[in-house]
Amino acid sequence: MTRIDTTQRLGIGKLPAALLARLLASSVANDANVLIGPGVGRDAAAIALGDRVLVAKTDPITFATHDAAAYLIDVNANDLACLGAEPRWLLVTTLFPEGVSTDDVEAHFRAIAAVCDERGIALVGGHTEITTAVRRTVLVGQMLGESTPERLLRPGGARPGDRLLLAGAVAIEGTALLARELPAVLAPLIGSEMLREAAGLIEHPGLSVVPAARALLATGDVVALHDPTEGGLSTGVRELATAAGCGARLVRANVAVLPQTRAIAGALELDPLGMLASGALLAAAPPAAVSRLRAAASTAGITLTEIGEVRPAAEGFVLMEDGVEAPLPEWPTDEVGRALAEHAASEREFLGTCDR
C-alpha cells in the first residue's frame, strides 16, 4: 500500500491530481439527481431538474487585477459551455482589501454589470465584504446554466484513437495577464507596441470559448470538450484524458502560439504549454469526424488544429517535440503564477517611483 506523505508542503496552484482525487473520493455525497459530480478533469457539475439540467460552476480570479470582471465571467461560462450548457446566471463573492475606496468598489460593480450585459448573463446575487484576509481584490464567481439530458456532454467521453483538437491559440489569458500586470518588466524586453498588442488579447480574440463550443457541439461529433486554464494546455490535456481513464500524446509543433505569446514567454523564460490558457478550447473526436469539425469551425470563423491523440492509459502522457517523444510536462505551479511571483517585486519598485 502506498503511504501518503501528510507533511508535504504544497506550492501555489492547483492541488496535485492524486491528492484531489483522494479527497473527493472520501467526501462526495451520493445524490441520484447529480448527473456530473466533482472529479479530476471535471470543471462543472450537472444536476437533473425534471426535463432540464442545471449546470453549475465556481471559479475565482486570483491573478488578474485589470479587467478582472471579464476574466471572471468568461472562465466560468467557458466550463458550462464545455458540458453543452448555456450560461445564464451569475453570483459573485467579492472580497475587497482593507482601505478600498468607494470609487473602486463602484468600478468593480459597473464592470461586472457591463460584461454580464455583453454576454447575455444575469447577475442574480452574491456577497461583498472588506476583509483583512486579502491584500488585493479577489472575485469568486458562481455561474449557473441550463441544458437538457440529450445535449449534456459528460466528461470522460474520449477513447484511445480519438484526435485532440485545439480551437484558437494557447496562453491567450496568460499573455494578456502578464502584459497588464508586469508592463515595467516587459516593455524593455519586448517593446511597447508588442506589449500593447499582448494586453489587447483580453479583448480580441478574448477569453470566451462559448461560440467555439457551440459550433463544435452542433455537429454532434465531439466526444469531449475541455477549457484549459491554470497549468495551461499541458494540464488541460491531462485532465481531459484522465477523466476518460486514458493517456494522451501532444505534438508541440501543431499547437498554435501567437507572436505576442512567443515574445512574452521568451522574455520571461516561460513555456507556453504551462501558461494560463483560457481562450483556447480543447476537443476530442473520432478521426473520421475531424474534417467535419474543421468545416464547422471555419464557418464560425474559428481555427481548429489537430494537436495530438488520446492513447491507452498504459501509454501515459507524451509530448512529441523535434521528432522525439518525452514525458508531457507537468506544472504544479502555472508558469504565469511563477512569473508574477518572480517579477512582481521589481514591478512594484518601478511603479513606486512613478508619479501616478
Buried (B, 14 or more C-beta within 10 A) or exposed (E): EEEEEEEEEEEEBBEBBEEBBEEBEEEEEEEEEBBBBBBBBBBBBBBBEEEEBBBBBBBBBBBBEBBBBBBBBBBBBBBBBBBBBBBBBBBBBBBBBEEBEEEEBEEBBEBBEEBBEEBEBEBEEBEEEBEEEBEEBBBBBBBBBBBEEEEBBBBBBBBBEBBBBBBBBBBBBBBBBBBBBBBBBBBEBBEEEBBEBBBBBBEEBBBBBBBBBBBBBEBEBBBBBBBBBBBBBBBBBBBBBBBBEBBBBBBBEEBBBBEBBBBBBEBBEBBBBBBBBBBBBBBBBBEEBBEBBBEBBEEBEBBBBBBBBBBEBEEEBBBBEEEEEEEBBEBBBBBBBBBBEEBEEEBEEBEEEEEE
